Amino acid sequence: MKGKIGLVVGLGVGYVLGTRAGQERYEQIKKQWLKVWHTAPVQEHVGKVKDFVGDKAAAVPGALWTGAVKVVKSVTGNGSPGQKLDAVIATGKEAAEEVADAAEDAADEVKAKTSSRTRTTSATKKPAPKKPGA
């Protein structure tokens, strides 16, 4: 899938940059894109996505901070330097797993949210009108 997207993007870029009227065509494409981008429905969805991602992304820095605090506490604990090192390594692994879990949870929530919106959108589409006499 990534290869197909890359091919389409590459062909588009090659077309725009390779034509004699490349700059003019680029300006036309840019103008049309900006018209679409600034429409109310697109901006409404952009706002929703920004809010949703902002809410979910807040969990990851919290997990990072908690992990950093745990590592610092394990360094300042009692014991020999070797024991401290072992404690830091173990705590670092746990903290990394917690951050990974938080990131995966946020990604899963985003996927679930987008797939439910896709299902809702496709379910709300009206069926095509039947042709008379068919």
C-alpha positions in Angstrom: 0.0 0.0 0.0 2.8 2.4 0.9 4.4 1.6 -2.5 1.3 2.5 -4.4 0.9 5.8 -2.5 4.5 6.6 -3.1 4.1 5.9 -6.8 1.0 8.1 -7.1 2.7 10.9 -5.2 5.8 10.6 -7.3 3.8 10.7 -10.5 1.9 13.7 -9.3 5.1 15.5 -8.4 6.7 14.6 -11.7 3.8 15.8 -13.6 3.6 19.1 -11.8 7.3 19.8 -12.0 7.9 18.3 -15.4 5.3 20.1 -17.5 6.1 23.3 -19.3 3.4 25.1 -17.4 4.5 23.5 -14.2 4.5 26.6 -12.1 1.1 27.7 -13.4 -0.4 24.3 -12.8 1.1 24.1 -9.4 -0.5 27.4 -8.5 -3.9 26.1 -9.9 -3.6 23.0 -7.8 -2.6 24.9 -4.8 -5.5 27.3 -5.2 -8.0 24.5 -5.5 -6.5 22.7 -2.5 -6.7 25.8 -0.3 -10.4 26.3 -1.4 -11.1 22.7 -0.2 -9.0 23.1 3.0 -10.8 26.2 4.1 -14.3 24.9 3.7 -16.4 24.6 6.9 -16.8 20.8 6.9 -13.0 20.2 6.5 -12.1 22.7 9.2 -14.7 21.2 11.5 -13.1 17.8 11.1 -9.6 19.3 11.5 -10.7 20.8 14.8 -12.1 17.5 16.0 -8.9 15.6 15.1 -6.8 18.2 16.9 -8.9 18.0 20.0 -9.0 14.2 20.0 -5.2 13.8 19.4 -4.4 16.5 22.0 -6.4 14.6 24.6 -4.9 11.2 23.8 -1.3 12.5 23.4 -1.4 13.9 26.9 -1.1 10.4 28.4 2.3 9.7 26.8 4.3 12.6 28.5 2.7 11.6 31.8 4.0 8.1 31.4 7.5 9.5 30.5 7.6 11.7 33.6 6.5 8.9 35.9 9.2 6.6 34.4 11.9 9.3 34.8 11.0 9.8 38.4 11.2 6.0 39.0 14.6 5.9 37.4 15.9 8.8 39.5 14.6 7.2 42.7 16.3 3.9 41.9 19.6 5.8 41.4 19.4 7.5 44.7 18.5 4.4 46.6 20.7 2.4 49.0 23.1 -0.3 47.9 26.3 -0.8 46.1 26.9 0.8 42.7 26.3 -2.6 41.0 22.9 -2.9 42.8 22.0 0.6 41.9 22.9 0.0 38.2 20.7 -3.2 38.2 17.9 -1.3 39.8 18.2 1.5 37.2 18.2 -1.0 34.3 15.1 -2.8 35.7 13.3 0.4 36.4 14.2 1.8 32.9 12.8 -1.3 31.2 9.6 -1.1 33.2 9.3 2.6 32.4 9.9 2.0 28.7 7.1 -0.7 28.7 4.7 1.7 30.5 5.4 4.4 27.9 5.0 1.9 25.1 1.7 0.8 26.6 0.4 4.4 26.9 1.4 5.1 23.3 -0.3 1.9 22.1 -3.5 2.7 24.1 -3.6 6.1 22.5 -3.1 4.7 19.1 -5.8 2.0 19.6 -8.3 4.6 20.8 -7.6 6.7 17.7 -8.0 3.7 15.4 -11.2 2.7 17.2 -12.6 6.3 16.9 -11.7 6.6 13.2 -13.1 3.1 12.3 -16.4 3.9 14.2 -16.7 7.2 12.3 -16.1 5.3 9.0 -18.7 2.8 9.8 -21.2 5.5 10.8 -20.5 7.5 7.6 -20.9 4.5 5.4 -24.1 3.4 7.3 -25.7 6.8 6.9 -25.3 6.9 3.1 -28.6 6.7 1.3 -29.0 3.8 -1.1 -28.9 4.6 -4.8 -32.3 5.3 -6.3 -33.8 2.5 -8.3 -34.3 3.1 -12.0 -37.9 2.9 -13.1 -38.6 -0.1 -15.3 -35.5 -2.0 -14.3 
